[in-house]
Amino acid sequence: MRLWVEIIGSFAAMCTSLCWLPQAIKIIREKRTEGLSLLTQAFFTLGTAMWCVYGFLLHEWPIIAANLVTLALSATIVALKLRYP
């Protein structure tokens, strides 16, 4: 049972972390961000950073790893939004 829980959690983390990759690639290629809300993306990035802190406080490496990937991609999108308004 524990193995299935780990598999489901890992798959969920992979999906929610990597879902931002196509968006970041699209922005890098097109250099256009007018369809994105800076406020929404900034709050999401802050929330992801807080999940990282939460993971560190609990010493939960799956939470930390998944949210560090998400944070990197989300922060990249915020930076690109600021660069290409």
FENKA-V75640 format. One record per residue. RES is the residue in three letters. OMEGA is omega in whole degrees, 0 to 359 (NA if undefined). D_CENTER is the distance of its C-alpha to the mean C-alpha in Angstrom with 2 decimals. Layout:
BEGIN
res & omega & d_center
RES & OMEGA & D_CENTER
RES & OMEGA & D_CENTER
END
This chain:
BEGIN
res & omega & d_center
MET & 181 & 28.12
ARG & 179 & 25.81
LEU & 179 & 24.85
TRP & 178 & 23.83
VAL & 179 & 21.66
GLU & 179 & 19.87
ILE & 180 & 19.62
ILE & 179 & 18.27
GLY & 179 & 15.66
SER & 179 & 14.63
PHE & 178 & 14.58
ALA & 179 & 12.54
ALA & 179 & 9.84
MET & 180 & 10.13
CYS & 183 & 10.12
THR & 178 & 7.14
SER & 186 & 5.01
LEU & 180 & 7.35
CYS & 180 & 7.88
TRP & 182 & 6.26
LEU & 179 & 8.74
PRO & 179 & 11.79
GLN & 180 & 10.97
ALA & 179 & 10.60
ILE & 180 & 13.70
LYS & 180 & 15.53
ILE & 180 & 15.26
ILE & 181 & 16.40
ARG & 187 & 19.22
GLU & 183 & 20.40
LYS & 180 & 19.77
ARG & 181 & 19.51
THR & 187 & 17.16
GLU & 179 & 19.74
GLY & 183 & 18.21
LEU & 175 & 15.07
SER & 179 & 15.45
LEU & 181 & 14.70
LEU & 179 & 15.23
THR & 181 & 12.84
GLN & 179 & 9.94
ALA & 178 & 11.20
PHE & 177 & 11.51
PHE & 180 & 8.09
THR & 177 & 7.02
LEU & 178 & 10.11
GLY & 178 & 9.50
THR & 177 & 6.49
ALA & 179 & 9.02
MET & 174 & 11.65
TRP & 177 & 10.36
CYS & 178 & 10.52
VAL & 178 & 13.96
TYR & 178 & 14.94
GLY & 178 & 14.34
PHE & 180 & 16.36
LEU & 179 & 19.02
LEU & 184 & 19.46
HIS & 180 & 19.24
GLU & 186 & 17.05
TRP & 175 & 15.60
PRO & 177 & 13.75
ILE & 181 & 11.74
ILE & 184 & 11.34
ALA & 181 & 10.52
ALA & 183 & 7.89
ASN & 174 & 6.06
LEU & 177 & 7.14
VAL & 179 & 5.79
THR & 179 & 2.03
LEU & 180 & 4.25
ALA & 181 & 6.35
LEU & 181 & 5.29
SER & 178 & 4.79
ALA & 175 & 7.81
THR & 180 & 9.44
ILE & 177 & 9.56
VAL & 180 & 11.04
ALA & 179 & 13.39
LEU & 177 & 14.41
LYS & 177 & 15.09
LEU & 180 & 17.27
ARG & 182 & 18.92
TYR & 182 & 19.59
PRO & NA & 20.32
END
